[in-house]
Amino acid sequence: MATENEDLVVELGFIEKAPTWKLQSKFFPSKVGGRPSWLALKGLPSPEELSCHHCKKPLIFLCQVYAPFHDKENCFHRTMFVFVCRDPDCCRDNDASNIRVFRSQLPRENEFYPHEPSKEVETGAESPGAGNFNYLCRVCGALGPKTCGGCKAARYCSKEHQALDWKGGHKTECKIPDGVSKTCSELTAKVLFPEYEIELEPEELEAGREKSEVEVMKEYEELLRSGQVTHQNDDDSDTENDLINMAAKETDQQFQKFRTRIKNYPDQVLRYDRGNEPLWVSSNNKVTQVPDCPGCGAPRQFEFQVMPQLLVHLKVDSAGQSIDWGTVLVYSCTQSCQQGSPYTEELAFKQDYAPIEQVMKNQS
């Protein structure tokens, strides 16, 4: 569970397999993939809000992080939700237009959840859920205002997901309206990312674990002089090599620092470090200006980042046409203000690895 970072300790997120029932809304999970486990069960983001800025098609749920602010009464429960477009044509270098982030928060006394945490048992795990208060899309779990014209039972967020579900099996199911379920077939559900729990643990930095700036720079300069890509000299674990392979087109000084910092936890998929500096993957295209919160005017601050290693678990890290990122950075209102809606959109930035040509130019 991500909480106040009073001691400035970074929390690292790791992928864990968990039964589906354990990832329901009432247990306030941090998780990747599947359908979102909505926090506020009413007033969900509209299909328009959950559409890609480029292609206008529905976004797919990427991950959510449970991150309460214990010093704010209305943030006793607080979750950040990240959505991304699966169309690789919408994935552009250092451009987060295909990614959208929403924040939801509740006081301890609210209309959905009991004062004390629910016991983690499978029986009754699905209730309360957003499906108790809304029609949800059978495919992605977002609001489903559209209804199948045939069975009048299947609900969808968009014509795209309705067409996808029709081909995936609803064409047959539609003939038996009483047998239509609230979720789509496994074939259709392949559009979703694999579902995992995110376990958050403090990053432990022992004395002498990190290389100094001088050591990192020296190693970096030697690599440039040799003309060799970093991972060709590497004897580290397969997990870290996966990360290095994704970054084969980039080896700059900042990336060396990035790699050194994560070396002892190469399988981390998320870093939660609210109010501090992100762990950049490149010297280029760092975020320099973050717009203030449009709701209250307060500054926004860095809250967490999604790491490139998550791409391996999403099975989208193949060469060629694929969604990709060096890191996805999430910035949120410092006051976590309530803007009259249960879901407030926040900011995502995407930093990608710089081309090696640019790195060499910067060194000349």
FILO-675111 format. One line per 5 residues: their letters; for each residue x negated, y, z of C-alpha. Coordinates in Angstrom, 1 decimal. Example, Ala and Ser with C-alpha at 12.3 -4.5 7.8 and 13.67 -1.06 7.14 Angstrom:
REM FILO-675111
as) -12.3:-4.5:7.8  -13.7:-1.1:7.1
END
This chain:
REM FILO-675111
maten) 0.0:0.0:0.0  -1.5:3.4:-1.0  -1.2:5.9:1.8  -2.7:9.2:3.0  -6.4:9.3:2.2
edlvv) -7.4:11.1:5.4  -10.8:9.3:5.5  -11.4:9.8:1.8  -11.7:6.1:1.2  -10.8:5.1:-2.4
elgfi) -8.2:2.3:-2.6  -8.8:-0.3:-5.4  -6.0:-2.2:-7.1  -6.4:-5.8:-8.0  -4.2:-8.1:-10.0
ekapt) -2.5:-10.9:-8.1  0.1:-13.5:-9.1  3.3:-13.3:-7.1  6.8:-14.8:-7.4  9.3:-12.5:-9.2
wklqs) 11.5:-12.2:-6.1  8.7:-10.7:-4.1  8.4:-7.8:-6.6  12.0:-6.6:-6.3  12.8:-3.0:-5.3
kffps) 13.7:-3.7:-1.6  10.1:-4.8:-0.9  8.5:-1.6:-2.4  5.9:-3.3:-4.6  3.0:-2.0:-6.5
kvggr) 3.0:-4.0:-9.7  2.1:-4.3:-13.3  4.4:-5.4:-16.2  7.8:-7.0:-16.3  10.7:-4.6:-15.6
pswla) 10.4:-1.6:-13.3  11.4:-2.2:-9.7  13.1:1.2:-9.3  12.9:3.1:-6.0  15.8:5.4:-6.1
lkglp) 18.6:3.1:-7.5  20.6:5.9:-9.0  19.7:8.7:-11.3  17.2:6.7:-13.3  15.3:8.4:-16.1
speel) 17.3:8.7:-19.3  16.5:6.8:-22.5  15.3:10.1:-24.0  12.9:10.6:-21.1  11.6:7.1:-21.5
schhc) 10.8:7.5:-25.2  7.5:8.0:-26.9  6.6:11.6:-27.8  5.3:10.4:-31.2  7.6:7.7:-32.6
kkpli) 10.6:8.4:-30.3  11.0:4.6:-29.6  11.5:3.3:-26.1  8.4:3.1:-23.8  7.5:-0.2:-22.0
flcqv) 6.9:-0.3:-18.3  3.2:-0.5:-17.5  2.8:-0.3:-13.8  4.1:1.3:-10.5  2.2:2.3:-7.4
yapfh) 3.9:2.6:-4.0  2.3:5.7:-2.5  4.2:7.3:0.4  3.2:10.6:2.0  3.6:10.0:5.7
dkenc) 3.4:13.7:6.6  6.5:14.5:4.5  9.9:13.4:5.7  11.4:13.1:2.2  8.4:11.0:1.0
fhrtm) 8.7:8.1:3.5  9.2:5.9:0.4  7.4:7.2:-2.7  6.5:5.4:-6.0  4.8:6.4:-9.2
fvfvc) 5.9:4.8:-12.4  3.9:4.6:-15.6  5.3:3.8:-19.0  3.5:3.4:-22.4  4.4:3.0:-26.0
rdpdc) 3.4:-0.4:-27.4  3.0:0.9:-31.0  -0.8:1.1:-31.6  -0.2:3.9:-34.1  0.9:6.1:-31.2
crdnd) -2.3:5.4:-29.3  -4.7:8.2:-30.2  -8.1:9.1:-28.7  -8.0:11.3:-25.6  -4.2:11.8:-26.1
asnir) -1.7:10.6:-23.5  1.4:11.5:-25.6  2.3:7.8:-25.7  2.3:7.6:-21.9  4.8:9.1:-19.4
vfrsq) 4.8:9.1:-15.6  7.7:9.5:-13.2  7.7:10.0:-9.4  10.5:8.9:-7.1  10.8:9.4:-3.4
lpren) 13.2:8.8:-0.5  13.4:9.6:3.2  13.5:6.7:5.6  17.2:7.2:6.1  18.7:6.8:2.6
efyph) 21.7:5.2:0.9  19.8:2.2:-0.6  17.4:0.6:2.0  17.6:-0.2:5.7  15.7:1.7:8.3
epske) 13.5:-1.3:9.0  11.6:-3.2:6.2  13.5:-6.1:4.7  12.1:-9.6:5.5  10.2:-11.1:2.6
vetga) 12.5:-14.0:1.7  13.8:-15.0:-1.7  17.5:-15.2:-0.7  19.1:-11.9:-1.6  15.9:-10.4:-2.9
espga) 17.6:-8.9:-5.9  19.9:-6.7:-3.9  20.0:-3.9:-3.5  18.7:-3.2:-7.0  19.3:-0.7:-9.8
gnfny) 21.6:-3.2:-11.4  24.0:-2.7:-8.5  24.6:0.9:-9.5  23.9:1.1:-13.2  24.2:-0.7:-16.5
lcrvc) 20.6:-1.7:-17.4  19.0:-2.6:-20.7  18.7:-6.4:-21.0  15.3:-6.0:-22.6  13.3:-3.4:-20.6
galgp) 15.3:-2.8:-17.4  15.9:1.0:-18.1  19.3:2.6:-18.3  21.5:0.8:-20.8  24.2:3.2:-22.1
ktcgg) 24.6:1.3:-25.4  26.9:-1.7:-25.5  26.8:-4.6:-28.0  29.8:-4.2:-30.3  30.4:-7.9:-30.5
ckaar) 30.5:-9.3:-26.9  31.0:-5.9:-25.2  28.8:-7.3:-22.4  25.1:-6.9:-23.4  23.7:-3.5:-22.6
ycske) 20.7:-1.7:-24.2  18.7:1.5:-23.8  18.3:1.9:-27.6  19.1:0.5:-31.0  15.5:-0.7:-31.2
hqald) 15.9:-3.0:-28.2  19.4:-4.1:-29.3  18.0:-5.2:-32.7  15.0:-6.9:-31.0  17.4:-8.8:-28.7
wkggh) 19.7:-9.8:-31.6  16.8:-11.5:-33.4  15.5:-13.0:-30.1  18.7:-15.0:-29.4  21.6:-12.7:-28.6
kteck) 23.0:-13.4:-32.1  24.0:-16.8:-30.8  24.8:-15.9:-27.3  27.1:-13.1:-28.4  29.7:-15.6:-29.5
ipdgv) 30.3:-16.6:-25.9  30.9:-13.2:-24.1  31.5:-14.9:-20.7  28.0:-16.5:-20.9  26.1:-13.3:-21.6
sktcs) 23.4:-12.7:-18.9  22.1:-9.3:-17.7  18.6:-10.1:-19.0  17.4:-11.1:-22.5  15.8:-14.4:-23.6
eltak) 12.2:-15.2:-23.0  11.5:-14.7:-26.6  12.7:-11.1:-26.6  11.0:-10.5:-23.2  7.6:-10.9:-24.9
vlfpe) 7.8:-7.2:-25.7  7.2:-6.6:-21.9  3.7:-6.9:-20.3  2.9:-9.9:-18.1  4.0:-9.3:-14.6
yeiel) 1.6:-9.2:-11.6  1.5:-7.7:-8.1  -1.1:-5.0:-7.4  -2.9:-5.6:-4.1  -4.6:-2.4:-2.8
epeel) -7.8:-2.6:-0.7  -10.3:0.0:0.5  -13.5:0.3:-1.6  -16.5:-0.6:0.5  -19.7:1.2:-0.5
eagre) -22.6:-0.3:1.5  -25.8:1.7:1.9  -28.0:1.2:-1.1  -25.2:-0.3:-3.2  -25.1:2.5:-5.7
kseve) -28.0:3.7:-7.8  -29.1:7.2:-7.4  -28.5:9.8:-10.1  -32.2:9.7:-11.1  -32.1:5.9:-11.5
vmkey) -28.9:6.0:-13.6  -30.4:8.7:-15.9  -33.6:6.8:-16.2  -31.8:3.5:-17.2  -29.6:5.5:-19.6
eellr) -32.6:7.1:-21.4  -34.3:3.8:-21.7  -31.2:2.3:-23.3  -31.0:5.1:-25.8  -34.7:4.8:-26.7
sgqvt) -34.3:1.1:-27.2  -31.3:1.6:-29.5  -29.6:-1.4:-27.8  -26.0:-1.5:-26.6  -25.7:-1.9:-22.9
hqndd) -24.0:-5.3:-22.8  -26.7:-7.0:-24.9  -29.1:-6.7:-21.9  -26.6:-7.6:-19.3  -26.6:-10.7:-17.1
dsdte) -23.5:-9.7:-15.1  -20.3:-11.7:-14.7  -17.9:-12.5:-17.5  -15.4:-10.1:-16.0  -17.7:-7.2:-16.2
ndlin) -18.8:-8.2:-19.7  -15.1:-7.9:-20.8  -15.3:-4.3:-19.7  -18.6:-3.6:-21.4  -17.3:-5.2:-24.6
maake) -14.4:-2.8:-24.6  -16.9:0.1:-24.3  -19.4:-1.2:-26.8  -18.9:2.0:-28.9  -20.0:4.2:-26.0
tdqqf) -23.0:4.4:-23.8  -23.5:7.8:-22.2  -24.8:8.9:-18.9  -21.3:9.2:-17.3  -20.5:5.7:-18.5
qkfrt) -23.6:4.4:-16.8  -22.4:6.0:-13.6  -18.9:4.5:-14.2  -20.3:1.1:-14.7  -22.6:1.3:-11.6
rikny) -19.7:2.4:-9.4  -17.4:-0.5:-10.4  -20.2:-3.1:-10.6  -19.3:-4.7:-7.3  -15.6:-4.8:-8.1
pdqvl) -15.5:-5.3:-11.8  -12.0:-6.7:-11.8  -10.3:-3.5:-10.3  -7.4:-2.4:-12.4  -6.5:0.8:-10.5
rydrg) -8.2:3.4:-8.3  -6.1:5.5:-5.9  -8.0:8.6:-4.7  -5.4:11.3:-4.2  -6.8:14.9:-4.1
neplw) -10.3:13.9:-5.2  -12.2:13.6:-8.5  -11.5:10.8:-10.9  -14.1:8.2:-11.9  -14.8:9.4:-15.5
vssnn) -15.7:7.0:-18.2  -17.4:9.5:-20.4  -19.1:12.9:-20.3  -16.8:14.1:-23.0  -13.1:15.1:-22.8
kvtqv) -12.9:15.5:-19.0  -9.8:17.2:-17.8  -10.6:20.8:-17.0  -7.1:22.4:-16.8  -4.1:20.8:-15.2
pdcpg) -0.8:22.7:-15.4  0.9:23.6:-12.2  4.1:21.8:-11.2  7.0:23.4:-13.2  9.4:22.7:-10.4
cgapr) 7.8:24.5:-7.4  4.7:26.2:-8.9  2.3:24.3:-6.7  -1.0:22.9:-8.2  -1.1:19.4:-9.4
qfefq) -3.8:17.1:-8.1  -5.4:13.8:-9.3  -3.7:10.9:-7.6  -4.8:7.6:-9.3  -6.2:6.2:-12.4
vmpql) -5.5:3.0:-14.4  -8.7:1.2:-15.3  -9.6:-0.3:-18.7  -9.9:-3.8:-17.2  -6.1:-3.9:-17.0
lvhlk) -6.1:-4.2:-20.8  -7.5:-7.7:-20.5  -4.6:-8.8:-18.3  -2.1:-7.2:-20.7  -3.5:-9.2:-23.6
vdsag) -3.8:-6.2:-25.8  -7.6:-5.8:-25.8  -8.1:-7.5:-29.2  -10.1:-5.7:-31.9  -8.3:-3.7:-34.5
qsidw) -4.7:-2.5:-34.0  -4.1:-2.3:-30.3  -3.2:0.1:-27.5  -6.3:1.1:-25.7  -7.8:3.5:-23.1
gtvlv) -11.0:4.3:-21.3  -9.0:5.3:-18.3  -5.5:6.8:-17.7  -5.4:9.6:-15.1  -2.3:10.5:-13.2
ysctq) -1.8:14.0:-11.7  1.1:14.9:-9.4  2.5:17.9:-7.5  0.5:18.5:-4.4  3.8:19.2:-2.5
scqqg) 5.5:16.2:-4.0  8.5:18.5:-4.4  12.1:17.4:-4.9  13.4:18.9:-8.1  17.1:17.9:-7.9
spyte) 16.5:14.6:-9.7  15.6:11.2:-8.2  12.9:10.9:-10.9  10.5:13.7:-11.6  8.1:13.6:-14.5
elafk) 4.4:14.1:-13.7  1.3:14.3:-15.9  -0.9:11.6:-17.5  -4.2:12.2:-19.2  -6.1:9.7:-21.2
qdyap) -9.9:9.6:-21.4  -11.5:7.4:-24.0  -15.1:6.3:-24.6  -17.0:8.8:-26.8  -18.5:7.6:-30.1
ieqvm) -22.2:6.7:-29.9  -22.9:9.4:-32.6  -21.5:12.1:-30.3  -23.6:10.7:-27.4  -26.8:10.9:-29.5
knqs) -25.9:14.4:-30.7  -25.5:15.5:-27.1  -29.0:14.2:-26.3  -30.8:15.9:-29.2
END
